[in-house]
Amino acid sequence: MSLSAVIGNSLSGLNASQAGLRSASNNVANVNTPGYARSSPNLESRNVGGSAMGVTVAGINRVVDRYLQTASQTAISNSSSASTRAAALDRLQAQFGGLDDPGSMFSRLNQAFTGLAQASVNPALSVARLSAAADLQSFFDESERISIEIQGQRLEADSQINSLVNRTNEVLNELFELNSSVQTLSSTGGDTSGAANRQSELLDELSSYLDVNAEYKQDGRLVVRTGDGVLLLDNYVNALSYRPAGSGSYQIPYGNIVAQPPTSGAGQSIDGHIASGELRGLLDLRDEILPNIALELAELTSGAADALNAAHNNSSAYPAPQTLTGHNTGLDINDLHNFTGATTVAVTDSTGTLLSRIDVDFTAGTLSVDGAAAVGIGNTVGTFTAALSGALGANGSASFSNGALSITATNAANGISTLQDTTTPADRGGRGFSHYFGLNDLVRSARPGYFETGLAGVEPHLFAAGEQMDFNIHLPGGGVGGSATVSMVAGENFNDVITALNNATTGVGRYVTFSLDANGSLVTTPNPGYEGYEVKLVSDNTARSSSGVSFTNMFGLGMDARAGRAEIFNIDDTIRSNANSLALGQLDLTGASVAGDVVLASGDGRGGQALQAARNTVRTFNAAGTLSKGQSSLESFASRFAGSVGSRAARAQSEFQSAEVLMETAARKRSDVEGVNLDEELAAMTLFQQSYNASARMLQAARDMTDALMSIV
């Protein structure tokens, strides 16, 4: 071997050893750096003309396992989404409290019924009456507070989505810049390990936001897609855009996350393409979990209000109030009354003595005053109101205005009471006469709290021409797939409106089918093949006739109409200010009762007992959130709802714990490959140091040989 060959081999050995020492020392220096993968020199033997000519450093390799890296990033995404849901549900569950928590809404409801029981034992005790009314108001106040909290959490989730989208764009832009750096270094044979480490660190961060699929090109570039293939980064960045709603209101339609290419073109909604990560957790909370809980809360609250009103409307205070004024039913004076069965309206004096009774037989279409011959009541709300007012004669009057029925005794000392027939009670849409009109409501609301309208499809809808409802069609997993506008046409009936809604081209009939059931409820049935689609109300400017009630509020169409009910109920102001107005008694009427009989007594507690029994009376609860429609008592439904909230939180926590274990396991296995082992690096440093010394001695030997040859010459 020539001296030049010896020197060349020695120098190559020195360079290789230096590269190895630099790599090992760099590994040691970054032993605690997150996302750092250890590196090692790629040494190749150098061969010239079939002769070994030392070693060359082909580059610095990062020690990674792509499969473990992908598994780790998938686990990060799953853990992030589970953590987001668990934290939010734990916080919300704390707002509800437990069944035994004195401050929880469930305990407040129980306390209210306990107060009603105490008041019914001694109806003359005003303190018990006031306490019962205050406890009931406390329950409805708590329901409103929690509903507002749910909306607040949705708003918070919406804001966090916006922040994460902005941060995701920053990560994608930095990865794009790193791609350029890696390409340049690769083409010049430079060390790309530093840039690659940063790429890995950013990918881990990106995985915590959404599930990603990373593809490494031969030139070191990184192509990033969502887990199911939507392009986010290649030779350009598909920037994400999102417009926060700025409100957590139930009526606000939330936007979508859109991947927008740099060229002019339509962006692609990716909500449905995000399977995990913090963004998925926030989207689930905002669009599914929290709305479902809000709907369940509203069904419980409205069910409690309706159960209490059913009992209170068939009871009476002592003495009876001079005026019974109902709530806005949304009805028009020309609507069919659609009642069946029988009821009695009574006028009593301040001592509870019967002055006059009007027995109404809706099935027969007649009424009778104090047992006299029956007269017709017609078939509309207006004709019935006129007949009732005429039957009251000098004792009182009845009127119907702005959707509300009112009955008033002429003499301020007299009062009005009603009582359902025990054999064939009056019924419209599943509610009694006074109950449907809300003549003696204990719990008041400014808009409908139930949606069994009792309307028939052939009745005129009475909405003004041009008023309209706007809908968006949301695709499975998120994203808007279309929209529709349904306009009112003057002179048409409710069947015509439903036909317009069911139009597959101009309406939403491609996805759902609407129909009216026997109680006048609007039933929504998903069409086969479109079960995962969701028709969401965007806006509604309809106002029916003189009542002003919108189509969606009347029939409970849309999130705001249903979930918003948790915030609309309050105890009647008169009852809260005057304890004697609480209806704890009941008309003591029989078929033989006549004017002059005492039919109301101050010590009667039957009305209070009916209010107390409302907790355990079986009634129909509509489907809400994850709770299906069915027969249940108020107490049982409250327990189901409490269990639903608790099980959601427990399940979310369990899923998070499982995902966290998987994430830690994947990270540990990944670290076993990529992580720095100080013992191994010390051994490598020793090896390269010895190699360096050997190469140096060879170089020194070549120098000594050269000096010897030169001295001979």
NORPE-V880560 format. One record per residue. N is the residue number from 1. SS is DSSP state (h for helix, s for strand, l for the rest). PSI is psi in degrees with one decimal (none if undefined). Layout:
N|SS|PSI + N|SS|PSI
//
This chain:
1|l|134.4 + 2|l|160.5 + 3|h|-36.5 + 4|h|-36.6 + 5|h|-40.6 + 6|h|-43.7 + 7|h|-42.2 + 8|h|-44.1 + 9|h|-40.8 + 10|h|-45.9 + 11|h|-39.7 + 12|h|-36.8 + 13|h|-39.6 + 14|h|-45.0 + 15|h|-43.3 + 16|h|-41.4 + 17|h|-40.2 + 18|h|-42.1 + 19|h|-41.7 + 20|h|-41.7 + 21|h|-41.0 + 22|h|-42.8 + 23|h|-45.5 + 24|h|-43.3 + 25|h|-36.4 + 26|h|-39.1 + 27|h|-45.5 + 28|h|-40.4 + 29|h|-26.6 + 30|l|23.9 + 31|l|-30.0 + 32|l|13.9 + 33|l|121.2 + 34|l|138.0 + 35|l|-0.7 + 36|l|132.5 + 37|l|132.1 + 38|l|154.2 + 39|s|160.8 + 40|s|147.8 + 41|s|143.0 + 42|s|100.4 + 43|s|132.1 + 44|s|141.2 + 45|s|142.8 + 46|s|128.0 + 47|s|126.5 + 48|s|116.7 + 49|l|32.4 + 50|l|2.9 + 51|s|139.6 + 52|s|128.6 + 53|s|40.4 + 54|s|-149.7 + 55|s|150.1 + 56|s|148.5 + 57|s|105.1 + 58|s|-12.3 + 59|s|176.9 + 60|s|121.6 + 61|s|136.3 + 62|s|133.6 + 63|l|100.1 + 64|l|159.0 + 65|l|109.4 + 66|h|-34.6 + 67|h|-43.3 + 68|h|-36.0 + 69|h|-45.2 + 70|h|-43.3 + 71|h|-40.3 + 72|h|-43.4 + 73|h|-35.8 + 74|h|-42.0 + 75|h|-35.9 + 76|h|-44.8 + 77|h|-47.4 + 78|h|-39.9 + 79|h|-39.4 + 80|h|-44.5 + 81|h|-42.3 + 82|h|-39.6 + 83|h|-41.2 + 84|h|-46.3 + 85|h|-43.5 + 86|h|-43.9 + 87|h|-43.1 + 88|h|-42.6 + 89|h|-34.1 + 90|h|-41.2 + 91|h|-41.8 + 92|h|-38.9 + 93|h|-37.0 + 94|h|-30.7 + 95|h|-36.6 + 96|h|-41.1 + 97|l|172.7 + 98|l|170.5 + 99|l|-29.2 + 100|l|-0.1 + 101|l|119.7 + 102|l|-27.3 + 103|l|-3.5 + 104|l|159.5 + 105|h|-29.0 + 106|h|-42.2 + 107|h|-34.8 + 108|h|-38.6 + 109|h|-43.7 + 110|h|-41.1 + 111|h|-36.8 + 112|h|-43.1 + 113|h|-32.2 + 114|h|-41.2 + 115|h|-38.6 + 116|h|-36.9 + 117|h|-41.8 + 118|h|-38.1 + 119|h|-34.9 + 120|h|-24.0 + 121|h|-40.1 + 122|l|81.1 + 123|l|-22.5 + 124|l|-9.5 + 125|l|107.3 + 126|h|-30.9 + 127|h|-42.7 + 128|h|-37.1 + 129|h|-48.5 + 130|h|-40.6 + 131|h|-41.7 + 132|h|-43.6 + 133|h|-40.4 + 134|h|-39.1 + 135|h|-39.7 + 136|h|-42.8 + 137|h|-35.4 + 138|h|-38.9 + 139|h|-46.4 + 140|h|-32.7 + 141|h|-40.8 + 142|h|-38.6 + 143|h|-43.5 + 144|h|-42.1 + 145|h|-44.2 + 146|h|-37.7 + 147|h|-42.1 + 148|h|-36.6 + 149|h|-41.2 + 150|h|-44.2 + 151|h|-36.3 + 152|h|-39.6 + 153|h|-35.4 + 154|h|-42.0 + 155|h|-41.2 + 156|h|-42.4 + 157|h|-40.9 + 158|h|-41.8 + 159|h|-40.1 + 160|h|-36.1 + 161|h|-44.8 + 162|h|-43.9 + 163|h|-42.4 + 164|h|-36.1 + 165|h|-42.7 + 166|h|-42.4 + 167|h|-36.3 + 168|h|-41.1 + 169|h|-39.1 + 170|h|-41.8 + 171|h|-44.5 + 172|h|-39.2 + 173|h|-38.5 + 174|h|-38.5 + 175|h|-37.0 + 176|h|-42.7 + 177|h|-38.0 + 178|h|-35.6 + 179|h|-42.5 + 180|h|-41.3 + 181|h|-44.2 + 182|h|-41.0 + 183|h|-43.5 + 184|h|-45.9 + 185|h|-38.7 + 186|h|-40.3 + 187|h|-23.6 + 188|h|4.3 + 189|l|18.9 + 190|l|173.1 + 191|l|114.8 + 192|l|3.4 + 193|h|-36.5 + 194|h|-45.9 + 195|h|-38.6 + 196|h|-37.5 + 197|h|-41.1 + 198|h|-38.3 + 199|h|-45.6 + 200|h|-41.0 + 201|h|-42.2 + 202|h|-35.9 + 203|h|-40.1 + 204|h|-42.3 + 205|h|-44.0 + 206|h|-35.9 + 207|h|-26.0 + 208|h|-19.2 + 209|h|-41.7 + 210|l|157.8 + 211|l|131.9 + 212|s|156.5 + 213|s|114.6 + 214|s|132.2 + 215|s|122.5 + 216|s|125.3 + 217|l|164.5 + 218|l|-29.8 + 219|l|7.2 + 220|l|-9.0 + 221|l|156.2 + 222|s|125.3 + 223|s|126.4 + 224|s|130.7 + 225|s|163.5 + 226|s|169.1 + 227|l|-29.9 + 228|l|12.8 + 229|l|2.9 + 230|l|124.3 + 231|s|130.8 + 232|s|-34.7 + 233|s|129.2 + 234|l|-116.1 + 235|l|2.0 + 236|l|170.0 + 237|s|126.2 + 238|l|89.9 + 239|s|141.2 + 240|s|141.4 + 241|s|146.3 + 242|l|137.0 + 243|l|107.9 + 244|l|147.5 + 245|l|-31.0 + 246|l|7.9 + 247|l|147.2 + 248|l|9.3 + 249|l|145.7 + 250|l|-24.0 + 251|l|-4.7 + 252|l|125.1 + 253|l|121.4 + 254|l|150.4 + 255|l|-174.0 + 256|l|157.6 + 257|l|124.1 + 258|s|130.5 + 259|s|115.7 + 260|s|116.9 + 261|l|155.5 + 262|l|-27.7 + 263|l|159.1 + 264|l|117.8 + 265|l|163.1 + 266|l|135.3 + 267|l|168.7 + 268|s|125.4 + 269|s|130.5 + 270|l|8.7 + 271|h|-45.8 + 272|h|-7.8 + 273|h|-0.2 + 274|l|110.6 + 275|l|-23.4 + 276|l|-172.7 + 277|l|170.6 + 278|h|-35.9 + 279|h|-41.1 + 280|h|-42.5 + 281|h|-41.9 + 282|h|-40.2 + 283|h|-41.2 + 284|h|-43.1 + 285|h|-48.8 + 286|h|-40.7 + 287|h|-16.6 + 288|h|-60.3 + 289|h|-54.9 + 290|h|-42.1 + 291|h|-38.7 + 292|h|-42.6 + 293|h|-38.9 + 294|h|-41.3 + 295|h|-40.3 + 296|h|-41.4 + 297|h|-44.0 + 298|h|-38.4 + 299|h|-38.9 + 300|h|-47.4 + 301|h|-47.1 + 302|h|-34.1 + 303|h|-40.7 + 304|h|-44.4 + 305|h|-43.4 + 306|h|-38.7 + 307|h|-41.8 + 308|h|-42.1 + 309|h|-34.6 + 310|h|-41.9 + 311|h|-42.5 + 312|h|-34.0 + 313|h|-20.4 + 314|l|15.3 + 315|l|-179.1 + 316|s|145.9 + 317|l|166.7 + 318|l|122.5 + 319|l|163.9 + 320|l|146.8 + 321|l|148.5 + 322|l|-34.4 + 323|s|135.9 + 324|s|115.5 + 325|s|125.0 + 326|l|178.1 + 327|l|170.0 + 328|l|109.7 + 329|l|-12.6 + 330|l|-3.5 + 331|l|159.8 + 332|l|156.2 + 333|l|-21.9 + 334|l|-0.9 + 335|l|151.1 + 336|s|140.5 + 337|l|-29.3 + 338|l|26.3 + 339|l|149.4 + 340|s|170.2 + 341|l|-164.0 + 342|s|152.9 + 343|s|166.9 + 344|s|134.9 + 345|s|125.7 + 346|s|145.1 + 347|s|123.5 + 348|s|159.0 + 349|l|-171.5 + 350|l|-15.2 + 351|l|1.1 + 352|l|10.3 + 353|s|134.0 + 354|s|125.6 + 355|s|-37.1 + 356|s|146.5 + 357|s|138.6 + 358|s|112.5 + 359|s|119.8 + 360|s|126.2 + 361|s|95.2 + 362|l|-34.3 + 363|l|-41.7 + 364|l|-16.6 + 365|l|32.8 + 366|s|167.7 + 367|s|157.3 + 368|s|135.7 + 369|s|116.7 + 370|l|40.3 + 371|l|4.0 + 372|l|179.9 + 373|l|144.4 + 374|l|143.1 + 375|s|155.9 + 376|s|150.9 + 377|l|0.9 + 378|l|-169.7 + 379|l|8.5 + 380|s|167.4 + 381|h|-39.2 + 382|h|-44.8 + 383|h|-36.6 + 384|h|-44.5 + 385|h|-42.5 + 386|h|-40.9 + 387|h|-40.5 + 388|h|-42.6 + 389|h|-39.8 + 390|h|-36.5 + 391|h|-30.6 + 392|h|-29.3 + 393|h|-130.3 + 394|h|-14.5 + 395|h|-18.3 + 396|s|-168.9 + 397|s|161.5 + 398|s|145.5 + 399|s|158.8 + 400|s|121.0 + 401|s|139.7 + 402|l|38.9 + 403|l|1.8 + 404|s|138.1 + 405|s|140.1 + 406|s|136.3 + 407|s|128.3 + 408|s|135.8 + 409|s|139.8 + 410|l|-46.7 + 411|l|129.8 + 412|l|-21.8 + 413|l|-10.4 + 414|l|167.6 + 415|s|166.6 + 416|s|135.3 + 417|s|158.6 + 418|s|157.9 + 419|s|129.7 + 420|s|144.7 + 421|l|133.9 + 422|l|-25.2 + 423|l|-50.9 + 424|l|77.0 + 425|s|147.3 + 426|l|144.0 + 427|s|133.7 + 428|s|117.6 + 429|l|26.5 + 430|l|6.7 + 431|s|149.4 + 432|l|176.5 + 433|h|-61.2 + 434|h|-34.1 + 435|h|-45.5 + 436|h|-45.7 + 437|h|-13.5 + 438|l|37.6 + 439|l|-31.0 + 440|l|45.4 + 441|l|133.2 + 442|l|-37.3 + 443|s|124.4 + 444|s|154.7 + 445|l|153.5 + 446|l|-12.4 + 447|l|168.2 + 448|l|134.7 + 449|l|-7.7 + 450|l|161.7 + 451|l|16.3 + 452|l|87.6 + 453|l|-24.5 + 454|l|4.9 + 455|l|150.7 + 456|l|150.2 + 457|l|-25.0 + 458|l|-5.3 + 459|l|144.9 + 460|s|138.2 + 461|l|-26.7 + 462|l|25.6 + 463|l|149.2 + 464|l|147.4 + 465|l|136.1 + 466|l|-19.1 + 467|l|146.1 + 468|s|162.3 + 469|s|135.1 + 470|s|138.1 + 471|s|149.9 + 472|s|145.1 + 473|s|116.8 + 474|s|131.8 + 475|l|160.1 + 476|l|129.0 + 477|l|-2.6 + 478|l|168.2 + 479|l|141.6 + 480|s|124.0 + 481|s|0.2 + 482|s|177.6 + 483|s|164.6 + 484|s|148.9 + 485|s|127.4 + 486|s|118.9 + 487|s|147.7 + 488|l|143.2 + 489|l|125.6 + 490|l|142.9 + 491|l|-4.8 + 492|l|169.1 + 493|s|-178.1 + 494|h|-32.9 + 495|h|-35.6 + 496|h|-39.2 + 497|h|-44.0 + 498|h|-37.9 + 499|h|-40.8 + 500|h|-39.7 + 501|h|-37.0 + 502|l|0.5 + 503|l|125.1 + 504|l|-17.3 + 505|l|-53.2 + 506|l|-15.4 + 507|l|-147.4 + 508|l|20.1 + 509|l|-11.4 + 510|l|-27.6 + 511|l|-38.0 + 512|s|163.4 + 513|s|128.9 + 514|s|149.7 + 515|s|159.5 + 516|s|130.1 + 517|l|-173.5 + 518|l|-23.5 + 519|l|3.9 + 520|l|21.0 + 521|l|143.9 + 522|s|117.7 + 523|s|131.1 + 524|s|122.6 + 525|s|118.6 + 526|s|139.3 + 527|l|148.7 + 528|l|132.0 + 529|l|-10.9 + 530|l|25.6 + 531|l|-30.1 + 532|l|-7.8 + 533|l|155.4 + 534|s|126.1 + 535|s|116.8 + 536|s|133.7 + 537|s|131.2 + 538|s|-44.3 + 539|s|159.5 + 540|s|114.5 + 541|l|19.9 + 542|l|150.6 + 543|l|116.9 + 544|s|119.9 + 545|l|-139.5 + 546|l|-15.3 + 547|l|-30.0 + 548|l|4.0 + 549|s|132.8 + 550|l|160.7 + 551|h|-43.1 + 552|h|-35.8 + 553|h|-31.9 + 554|h|-40.2 + 555|h|3.0 + 556|l|40.4 + 557|l|115.4 + 558|l|156.9 + 559|h|-42.2 + 560|h|-41.1 + 561|h|-35.7 + 562|h|-54.6 + 563|h|-30.3 + 564|h|-12.9 + 565|h|-20.7 + 566|h|-13.8 + 567|h|5.4 + 568|l|-5.7 + 569|l|139.4 + 570|s|150.7 + 571|s|139.1 + 572|l|131.9 + 573|h|-38.2 + 574|h|-41.0 + 575|h|-37.9 + 576|h|-31.4 + 577|h|-22.2 + 578|l|103.9 + 579|h|-27.0 + 580|h|-12.4 + 581|h|-11.3 + 582|l|125.1 + 583|l|91.6 + 584|l|-6.0 + 585|s|-173.1 + 586|l|145.2 + 587|l|130.1 + 588|l|73.1 + 589|l|140.1 + 590|l|176.0 + 591|l|-21.3 + 592|l|-4.3 + 593|l|133.6 + 594|l|168.0 + 595|l|136.5 + 596|l|-19.1 + 597|l|144.3 + 598|s|116.4 + 599|l|-1.7 + 600|l|135.2 + 601|l|148.1 + 602|l|-27.7 + 603|l|4.4 + 604|l|125.7 + 605|l|15.5 + 606|h|-33.9 + 607|h|-39.7 + 608|h|-38.1 + 609|h|-36.9 + 610|h|-38.9 + 611|h|-43.1 + 612|h|-39.5 + 613|h|-15.3 + 614|l|-24.5 + 615|l|-33.0 + 616|l|3.0 + 617|l|129.9 + 618|s|131.7 + 619|s|172.3 + 620|s|124.9 + 621|s|131.5 + 622|l|160.9 + 623|l|135.6 + 624|s|123.7 + 625|l|-120.9 + 626|l|-1.0 + 627|s|126.5 + 628|l|162.1 + 629|l|142.3 + 630|s|173.6 + 631|s|131.8 + 632|s|155.8 + 633|s|160.9 + 634|h|-41.0 + 635|h|-43.9 + 636|h|-40.1 + 637|h|-39.5 + 638|h|-39.3 + 639|h|-41.2 + 640|h|-42.2 + 641|h|-44.8 + 642|h|-41.5 + 643|h|-36.2 + 644|h|-44.7 + 645|h|-45.6 + 646|h|-42.2 + 647|h|-34.6 + 648|h|-48.5 + 649|h|-42.1 + 650|h|-41.7 + 651|h|-40.8 + 652|h|-40.1 + 653|h|-40.3 + 654|h|-42.3 + 655|h|-38.9 + 656|h|-43.6 + 657|h|-41.2 + 658|h|-44.6 + 659|h|-35.3 + 660|h|-40.3 + 661|h|-45.0 + 662|h|-39.8 + 663|h|-43.9 + 664|h|-38.1 + 665|h|-46.1 + 666|h|-39.6 + 667|h|-37.7 + 668|h|-44.0 + 669|h|-38.4 + 670|h|-40.1 + 671|h|-31.7 + 672|h|-30.4 + 673|h|-47.8 + 674|h|-25.5 + 675|l|162.0 + 676|l|126.7 + 677|l|115.0 + 678|h|-36.0 + 679|h|-42.7 + 680|h|-40.0 + 681|h|-35.0 + 682|h|-40.8 + 683|h|-40.6 + 684|h|-40.3 + 685|h|-39.5 + 686|h|-43.7 + 687|h|-47.9 + 688|h|-30.3 + 689|h|-43.2 + 690|h|-40.0 + 691|h|-39.3 + 692|h|-43.7 + 693|h|-40.1 + 694|h|-43.5 + 695|h|-36.7 + 696|h|-40.5 + 697|h|-38.3 + 698|h|-40.4 + 699|h|-38.7 + 700|h|-38.1 + 701|h|-40.0 + 702|h|-37.1 + 703|h|-43.8 + 704|h|-41.7 + 705|h|-39.9 + 706|h|-43.3 + 707|h|-39.3 + 708|h|-42.3 + 709|h|-40.9 + 710|h|-34.6 + 711|h|-31.5 + 712|h|-40.9 + 713|l|none
//
